[in-house]
Amino acid sequence: MDKYYPDGNKLDGYTVYGYSVAQTLVQVLKQCGDDLTRENVMSQAANLKDLKLDMLLPGVTINTSPMDYYPIKQLQMIKFTGERWERFGPVFSAEVGG
């Protein structure tokens, strides 16, 4: 964001979400190469592997597959210290659904 949107508020959830979605789309388009058909774009969006985004916590990655479109499955615990939220413990995988 510092480079492409320096006036953006990194504390604004919408700005963070939009930037992250844009980074994901860039990766999908890179994977498409010159084949920008709807079929290939959807196929590439369903085949993201360990994509790291600037605005995600360290250790959290984007992963999709043709049978699983839920991109984020990692969590990290946080606690409120009376003044702010602090991360603690490792990033871990969480089962989604079922």
C-alpha positions in Angstrom: 0.0 0.0 0.0 2.9 2.4 0.7 3.8 2.2 -2.9 0.5 2.1 -4.7 -1.9 3.8 -2.3 0.1 5.8 0.2 -3.0 7.8 1.4 -4.8 4.6 2.2 -5.7 3.9 5.9 -4.1 0.6 6.9 -6.5 0.5 9.8 -9.6 0.6 7.6 -10.9 -2.9 7.1 -12.3 -2.0 3.7 -9.0 -0.7 2.4 -7.2 -3.8 3.7 -9.8 -6.1 2.2 -9.7 -4.3 -1.2 -5.9 -4.4 -1.3 -5.8 -8.1 -0.5 -8.5 -8.9 -3.1 -6.5 -6.9 -5.7 -3.3 -8.8 -4.8 -5.1 -12.1 -5.2 -6.5 -11.1 -8.6 -3.1 -10.2 -9.8 -1.8 -13.7 -8.9 -4.8 -15.3 -10.6 -4.1 -13.3 -13.8 -0.4 -14.1 -13.7 -1.3 -17.8 -13.5 -3.6 -17.3 -16.5 -0.8 -16.2 -18.8 -2.3 -15.2 -22.1 -5.4 -17.4 -21.7 -7.9 -14.9 -20.2 -11.0 -16.9 -20.9 -13.6 -17.2 -18.1 -12.9 -20.9 -17.9 -9.2 -20.4 -17.3 -9.6 -17.5 -14.9 -12.0 -19.6 -12.8 -9.6 -22.6 -13.0 -6.7 -20.5 -11.8 -8.7 -18.9 -9.0 -9.5 -22.5 -7.8 -5.8 -23.4 -7.8 -4.0 -20.9 -5.5 -1.2 -22.5 -3.5 0.4 -20.9 -0.4 -0.2 -17.4 -1.7 1.2 -14.8 0.8 -0.5 -11.4 0.8 1.1 -8.3 2.3 -1.9 -7.6 4.6 -2.3 -11.1 6.1 -0.6 -12.2 9.3 2.8 -13.9 8.9 2.2 -17.6 8.3 -1.3 -17.2 6.9 -1.6 -18.1 3.2 -4.3 -18.3 0.6 -5.1 -21.8 -0.7 -7.9 -22.9 -3.0 -8.7 -26.0 -5.0 -11.5 -27.1 -7.4 -13.3 -28.6 -4.5 -12.6 -26.0 -1.9 -13.0 -22.3 -2.6 -12.5 -21.1 1.1 -9.2 -19.3 0.8 -8.1 -18.7 4.4 -8.0 -21.6 6.9 -5.3 -20.4 9.4 -5.9 -18.7 12.7 -3.8 -17.1 15.4 -5.1 -16.5 18.9 -5.2 -12.9 20.2 -5.9 -11.5 23.6 -6.8 -8.0 24.9 -4.2 -6.6 27.3 -6.4 -3.8 28.6 -4.9 -1.4 26.0 -4.6 -3.4 22.8 -4.9 -6.8 21.1 -1.8 -9.0 21.0 -1.1 -12.1 19.1 0.1 -15.2 20.9 0.9 -18.8 20.1 1.5 -20.2 16.6 -0.6 -19.8 13.5 -2.6 -23.0 13.2 -4.9 -24.5 10.6 -8.6 -24.6 11.4 -11.1 -27.1 9.8 -13.8 -25.2 7.9 -17.3 -26.6 7.6 -18.4 -30.1 8.6 
